[in-house]
Amino acid sequence: MANSNPHLFFKLSLLLSLLNFSLSQTSVGQAPSPAADSCNGIFLSYAYSSGAKIKPDDPTHQPYRFESVLTVLNNGDEELKSWRVFVGFQNDEFLVSASDAVLADGTSLPANVGNGTVFAGFPMSDLKTAIETAGDLTQMQVQVKLLGTQFGVGAPGVPMPDNIQLANDGFICPKASMQGRNEMQVCCTKDPNSKTNVTEDDEFMPRQSGDLTIMYDVTRTYDSNYWSQVTISNNNPLGRLDNWKLSFDWMRDEFIYTMKGAYPYVVDSSDCIFGPQGQYYRDLDFGNVLNCERRPTLIDLPPTKANDTTLGLIPNCCRNGTILPPSMDPSKSSSVFQMQVFKMPPDLNRSELSPPQNWKINGTLNPDYICGLPVRVSPSQFPDPSGLPSNTTAVASWQVVCNITQPKNESPKCCVSFSSYYNDSVVPCRTCACGCPSNSARTCSANAQAVLLPPEALLVPFENRTTMAQAWADLKRRTVPNPMPCGDNCGVSINWHVLTDYSRGWSARITIFNWDETAFPDWFAAVQMDKATRGFEKMYSFNGTTVELNGVNNTILMQGLPGLNYIVGETDGANPKKDPRVPGKQQTVISFTKKNIPGINVVAGDGFPSKVFFNGEECALPLVLPTNNSNRKGSTTILSIFLAVLVFIMVHQ
């Protein structure tokens, strides 16, 4: 019979071979390590599978491909919600892909993970117990297949991480132990001393606090698409966003059909037309689709669109991307928009809902944020749109928590200069306080300390200060470096001037300069005074109040009075051909009392802030304070200084 029908025999043989291969792969992928039997907690293992040398050849930094499997198995008696595992990579690894997991810090793959990284489960973020699943490994265990590049460890060496451990709170993990040369394992158990507000009966994780939170609420759902509402809430007293840009990764080929309250930075449906979306939705007019990028970037709308029937009519939308701190204006501390999202097979039923991953948000001249993963929380409730005294509940809700961070090698965006009544020189912003161009070595020194300046030099751009600085150094018999120091290169500079000091109190003057062409509406600034904040009395041209940060009440928040809360950008001088450009500026005097502050010494340094913020961004401070030259009250008048500068200029023309 086989001879009479060889094609059928071949097909049956091939089918059986594929079936056997599939079954063997499934059993290998799901079977836990024998060592897991002795673990009554969360069992973790990292197994190196294979590797190979890849191009280019480099004896000092040779790249190698590696493949590994990270296994997370819940052998405990409680469900493990939102599992997270730290892998201590140590060979300059560059991770290309990871199945069934994402990076917990929101970084998209491929990414550098050479200093270690935390993985989080996706799409299966929760691992059930053997008790509630009758030992079903598909619900108890996840195996993350890792593919990437490592450097320097070739055969017979094995590029293993330094350690692996569970990153969820409430667990104790000993140092992982090696099993041979290719695998490390650890059993993490519950910490008996740990307290948590999560109980076994909780269906959802509790909502967390952070500097900024993003809610992803599904409000309506259909088989092929759903409507979601995104709410960005600022919780930091000094946090702020201007012209915010929000991005994330679609993980299951979703695309944005329409939006209200925000808009894609790029309107483009080409990825759908030439991708699987276009093959499936053959009757859909993709000319109306807003965005098909896997990682879209979204922006806020201008206020003129707030009442637009197509794009607006969403409460708290359309503010040009400005989100103020709640300490400044709670009504402007959030931003809301809605979008209609189309799904792809196999998620075509109304209960299959998956939020985007790897969230990132930033603004202009604002702090940097690092965002965690979307965590499923109890459904949000909204006021009924009909006006009835009832609430409408979301279909499903996820929370993303973002916190302010300072990236390595990231330069500030603003700087501070110090001056005082007892010293007629200004301590300027630090050299390259906000970074320096790479080719600056030919024209200026990036390492030389900034030279002292006359007060009026603060009113002109840095490139117009050289003559003034040299004249001032000659007048004070000081030498100047050659080449001269580079500028601070900051878009905003702030001068803090100690104005008076007497037995019962003292005063300071703060001046904010905007050297950029971009104006700052609804601006705010803040200063931290380690000792003097308790004596804060009044601001004369700004609104000022004390705020508590991290449980310490040592910060003074200030903003413009009504009509003065707008700092214009830099403009041309009266005669642009010869006059320097003029910065936008705002100024006020601040008064303090010394009552109930024993030992305060304004001249010795208590009169200067330890931190200064502008629009939430921490500014670079000078490295030195003005010196007290025998407490002189200004031996040189401003008029004589100005005349000396004029004489120097005329002599050198």
ABEGO torsion letter per residue (X at the ends): XAAABAAAAAAAAAAAAAAAAAAAAAAAAABBBAAAAABABBBBBBBBABBBBBOBBBAABBBBBBBBBBBBBBABABBBBGBBBBBBBAAGBBBABBBGBBBAAGBBOBBBAAAEBBBBBOABABBBBAAAAGGBAAAABBBBBBBBBBBGBBOABBBBBABBBBABBGBBBBBBBBBEAABBBBBBBBBAABBBABBAABABBBBBBBABBBBBBBABBBAABBBBBBBBBBABAABBBBGBBBBBBBAAGBBBABBBGBBBABBBAAAAAABAAAAABAABBAAABABABABBBBBBBBAAAAABAAABGBBGBGAGGBBBBAAABAAAABBBBBBBBBBBOAABBAABBBBBBGBBBBBBGBBBBBBBBBBBBBBBBBBBAAGBBBBBBBABBBBBBBBBBBBBGBBBABBBBBBBAABABBBBBBBGAAEBBAAAAAABBAABBBBBBBAAAAABBAAAAAAAAAAAAAAAGBBBBOBBBBBAGBABBBBBBBABBBAABBBBBBBBBBABABBBBGBBBBBBBAAAAAABABBAABBBBBBBBGGBBABBBBBBBBGAABBBBBBBBABAAABBBBBBBBBBBBBBBABGBBGBBAAAGAABBABBBBGGBBBBBBABBBBBBGGBAGABBAAAAAAAAAAAAAAAX
